[in-house]
Amino acid sequence: MTAPLAHRADEFWQVYRASTCAVERRRAQFFALLAEGRALSDILTVTRYNRVTAYDLLRRYRAQGLAGLRDGRQGNRGAPRLLNAEQQQALAAQLHADFEQGLVWSGKDVQAWVREHCGKTVYLGRAYEFMRAAGFSPQQPRPRHVKGDEAAQVAFKTKP
């Protein structure tokens, strides 16, 4: 924080007033107060940044200049899809075709299908997401007690 900034405080305050993005405004405020020569502890109290974040912002500012103040999240498209639209449709078609024949898939079955047809390994949770996207929910029968007597249960249910 000892090296001087490339811009003056009034330039940061101008960015602060012109910006409609809360992230950019907060960062501009941080640098404006820093350029005014305020104590770092006071700046951190006002902006609610911690020291690690402050040093990260300074590093970003030194690398990118005023462009480093901008919020870069809108440019982040996220991770690529695991299955493309054709693969998702093929999985859904297979699930529906098997359901019509009385076969109900489990998450493990979906994992195996994706591994075999797409060559990708997926976690069980992601397999359930694929099932839900195709209109299915993961289902399994309720557990039965090992000492449960089916005949006694049927007889109990049919009593008047």
Phi, psi and chi 1 to 4 in degrees:
 res  aa     phi    psi   chi1   chi2   chi3   chi4
   1 MET       -    0.0  -62.6  -91.2  177.7      -
   2 THR   -82.6  -28.9   56.6      -      -      -
   3 ALA   -71.3  141.4      -      -      -      -
   4 PRO   -67.3  152.4   22.6  -30.3      -      -
   5 LEU   -81.7  155.5  -60.4  174.3      -      -
   6 ALA   -77.8  -15.1      -      -      -      -
   7 HIS  -122.3  158.6  -63.0   86.1      -      -
   8 ARG   -88.7  166.1  -63.5 -175.6  -35.5  -90.2
   9 ALA   -61.0  -39.7      -      -      -      -
  10 ASP   -65.6  -28.8   59.5  -22.6      -      -
  11 GLU   -68.7  -39.8  -66.6  173.4  -70.3      -
  12 PHE   -67.3  -39.3  -70.7  116.3      -      -
  13 TRP   -66.5  -31.1  -75.1  121.7      -      -
  14 GLN   -66.3  -42.5 -175.6  177.5    8.2      -
  15 VAL   -63.4  -39.4  170.8      -      -      -
  16 TYR   -60.0  -47.3  175.5   83.2      -      -
  17 ARG   -71.9  -32.5  -74.5 -172.4  -68.5  -81.6
  18 ALA   -81.6  -21.3      -      -      -      -
  19 SER   -80.2  144.2  177.7      -      -      -
  20 THR  -106.2   -4.4   58.1      -      -      -
  21 CYS   -92.8  125.8  174.1      -      -      -
  22 ALA   -63.1  -37.8      -      -      -      -
  23 VAL   -64.9  -45.7  172.4      -      -      -
  24 GLU   -65.8  -38.6 -173.6  175.8   -2.3      -
  25 ARG   -63.4  -43.9  -74.9  176.8   58.0   92.6
  26 ARG   -65.2  -39.8 -172.0  172.4  169.0 -154.7
  27 ARG   -67.7  -40.5  -69.8  174.8 -179.3  171.7
  28 ALA   -63.4  -39.4      -      -      -      -
  29 GLN   -61.4  -44.1  178.7 -171.4   26.4      -
  30 PHE   -56.5  -48.6  170.6   80.2      -      -
  31 PHE   -73.9  -31.8  -77.1  107.2      -      -
  32 ALA   -64.4  -45.5      -      -      -      -
  33 LEU   -64.9  -37.3  -65.2  172.6      -      -
  34 LEU   -65.7  -41.9 -168.6   63.1      -      -
  35 ALA   -68.7  -26.0      -      -      -      -
  36 GLU   -75.4  -10.4  -71.6  176.1   -6.3      -
  37 GLY    90.3   17.4      -      -      -      -
  38 ARG   -69.3  158.6  -54.8 -103.9  179.9  116.3
  39 ALA   -70.8  142.6      -      -      -      -
  40 LEU   -60.3  -39.0 -178.2   60.8      -      -
  41 SER   -62.4  -38.2   59.3      -      -      -
  42 ASP   -67.9  -41.0  -65.0  -21.5      -      -
  43 ILE   -63.9  -42.4  -62.9  170.9      -      -
  44 LEU   -65.1  -35.0  -63.7  179.3      -      -
  45 THR   -66.6  -43.5  -57.6      -      -      -
  46 VAL   -69.0  -46.1  169.7      -      -      -
  47 THR   -87.5  -12.9   58.9      -      -      -
  48 ARG    66.1   25.0  -54.3  -70.6  -65.2  166.6
  49 TYR   -87.7  156.3  -76.4  132.9      -      -
  50 ASN  -100.2  172.4   60.6   33.6      -      -
  51 ARG   -62.0  -40.5  -75.8 -171.3 -179.8  -84.0
  52 VAL   -61.5  -46.5  173.8      -      -      -
  53 THR   -63.7  -40.2  -56.1      -      -      -
  54 ALA   -61.0  -44.6      -      -      -      -
  55 TYR   -68.9  -34.1  -76.3  109.4      -      -
  56 ASP   -64.5  -42.4  -73.9  -16.4      -      -
  57 LEU   -63.1  -41.7  -73.5  175.9      -      -
  58 LEU   -64.0  -42.0 -170.0   60.8      -      -
  59 ARG   -61.9  -42.4 -167.5  174.9  -50.0  112.2
  60 ARG   -66.3  -40.3 -178.7  176.5  166.6  150.1
  61 TYR   -64.1  -42.7  167.4   73.5      -      -
  62 ARG   -65.1  -30.5  -64.1 -141.6 -168.2  -81.4
  63 ALA   -82.0  -36.6      -      -      -      -
  64 GLN  -116.3   -8.5  -61.1  176.3   10.5      -
  65 GLY    72.6 -147.5      -      -      -      -
  66 LEU   -62.7  -25.2  -73.1  177.6      -      -
  67 ALA   -65.0  -23.1      -      -      -      -
  68 GLY   -70.6  -12.8      -      -      -      -
  69 LEU   -78.9  -21.8  -58.1 -179.1      -      -
  70 ARG   -67.6  154.8  -71.8 -165.3 -146.3  112.0
  71 ASP   -82.9  118.5 -174.2    8.4      -      -
  72 GLY   -94.2    7.0      -      -      -      -
  73 ARG   -71.0  -30.0  -68.0  177.8  -67.4 -177.8
  74 GLN   -67.4  -20.8   66.1  -87.1   12.9      -
  75 GLY   -85.8   -5.0      -      -      -      -
  76 ASN   -88.2  111.8 -176.6   -1.8      -      -
  77 ARG   -82.8   -7.1  -62.7 -179.5   44.3   90.5
  78 GLY    87.3 -176.8      -      -      -      -
  79 ALA   -73.6  149.5      -      -      -      -
  80 PRO   -67.5  153.1   21.8  -29.3      -      -
  81 ARG   -64.6  144.5  -68.8 -174.1  169.8  -89.9
  82 LEU   -73.9  -44.1 -165.2   59.9      -      -
  83 LEU  -115.9  137.6  -59.7 -179.0      -      -
  84 ASN   -78.1  177.0   61.3   29.8      -      -
  85 ALA   -61.5  -39.7      -      -      -      -
  86 GLU   -64.5  -42.2  -66.6  171.6    0.2      -
  87 GLN   -67.1  -39.2  -67.8  168.9  -27.8      -
  88 GLN   -64.2  -40.8  -73.0  177.8  -15.0      -
  89 GLN   -67.0  -38.4  -71.4  175.3   -8.1      -
  90 ALA   -65.0  -41.4      -      -      -      -
  91 LEU   -63.9  -44.7  174.5   60.4      -      -
  92 ALA   -63.2  -40.7      -      -      -      -
  93 ALA   -63.1  -41.4      -      -      -      -
  94 GLN   -65.9  -42.3 -174.1   68.3   45.9      -
  95 LEU   -60.6  -45.3  -75.9  168.0      -      -
  96 HIS   -68.0  -40.1  -74.7  -75.3      -      -
  97 ALA   -63.9  -43.9      -      -      -      -
  98 ASP   -68.1  -34.4  -74.2   -8.5      -      -
  99 PHE   -65.2  -37.3 -178.0   74.3      -      -
 100 GLU   -63.6  -29.2  -65.9  -65.0  -33.6      -
 101 GLN   -89.4    1.9  -64.4  176.9    0.0      -
 102 GLY    92.4    7.8      -      -      -      -
 103 LEU   -96.0  128.4  -61.0  172.6      -      -
 104 VAL  -111.4  126.0  179.4      -      -      -
 105 TRP   -83.6  150.8  -77.4   34.8      -      -
 106 SER  -106.1  174.4   67.2      -      -      -
 107 GLY   -61.7  -36.0      -      -      -      -
 108 LYS   -64.7  -37.0  -62.9  -92.5 -173.5 -163.6
 109 ASP   -63.8  -41.0  -63.5  -29.4      -      -
 110 VAL   -65.7  -40.9  173.8      -      -      -
 111 GLN   -58.1  -45.8  -80.4 -178.9  -47.4      -
 112 ALA   -63.8  -41.0      -      -      -      -
 113 TRP   -63.0  -45.1 -172.3   91.6      -      -
 114 VAL   -63.8  -41.7  169.8      -      -      -
 115 ARG   -63.0  -42.6 -171.1  178.0  -38.7  106.3
 116 GLU   -73.9  -44.7 -180.0 -178.3  -34.6      -
 117 HIS   -90.5  -27.4  -71.3   85.3      -      -
 118 CYS  -112.2  -13.3  -55.8      -      -      -
 119 GLY    71.6   24.9      -      -      -      -
 120 LYS  -123.7  146.3  -62.1  177.8 -179.0  177.8
 121 THR   -99.4  129.0  -57.0      -      -      -
 122 VAL  -123.5  151.9  -63.5      -      -      -
 123 TYR   -73.9  159.4  -70.9  108.7      -      -
 124 LEU   -60.9  -39.0 -168.9   57.5      -      -
 125 GLY   -61.0  -38.7      -      -      -      -
 126 ARG   -69.0  -34.4 -176.7   54.6   60.8   98.5
 127 ALA   -62.4  -39.8      -      -      -      -
 128 TYR   -66.2  -34.5  -69.6  139.1      -      -
 129 GLU   -62.3  -41.9  -71.0  176.8   20.4      -
 130 PHE   -64.0  -39.3  -66.1  146.3      -      -
 131 MET   -63.8  -44.5  -72.0  177.7   71.2      -
 132 ARG   -64.2  -38.3  -75.4 -172.6 -160.8   95.5
 133 ALA   -64.1  -28.6      -      -      -      -
 134 ALA   -86.7   -1.9      -      -      -      -
 135 GLY    97.2   12.5      -      -      -      -
 136 PHE  -113.6  158.3  -69.1   91.2      -      -
 137 SER  -123.2  147.7   61.7      -      -      -
 138 PRO   -67.5  123.2   21.4  -28.4      -      -
 139 GLN  -130.7  147.5  -63.4 -177.9    3.5      -
 140 GLN  -152.1  151.3   65.3 -176.2   54.0      -
 141 PRO   -67.1  154.2   21.1  -29.1      -      -
 142 ARG   -65.9  146.8  -67.3 -174.1   62.1  152.0
 143 PRO   -68.0  144.3   20.7  -28.5      -      -
 144 ARG  -106.3  144.2  -60.0  -75.3 -179.0 -167.5
 145 HIS   -72.1  141.4 -164.6  -80.5      -      -
 146 VAL   -65.0  -27.4  -67.3      -      -      -
 147 LYS   -97.4    9.3  -65.5 -177.9 -179.5  177.5
 148 GLY   -68.4  136.6      -      -      -      -
 149 ASP  -108.5  111.1 -177.4   12.8      -      -
 150 GLU   -60.6  -43.5  -68.5  -73.9  -29.7      -
 151 ALA   -63.4  -40.7      -      -      -      -
 152 ALA   -67.2  -34.9      -      -      -      -
 153 GLN   -69.1  -41.9  -69.9  175.7    9.3      -
 154 VAL   -63.5  -44.2  170.9      -      -      -
 155 ALA   -62.7  -37.5      -      -      -      -
 156 PHE   -67.3  -39.0  179.1   77.8      -      -
 157 LYS   -68.6  -29.1  -68.4  178.0 -174.5  176.4
 158 THR   -91.4    0.0   58.8      -      -      -
 159 LYS   -69.9  143.1  -73.5 -173.5  179.8  178.5
 160 PRO   -70.1      -   11.7  -13.7      -      -
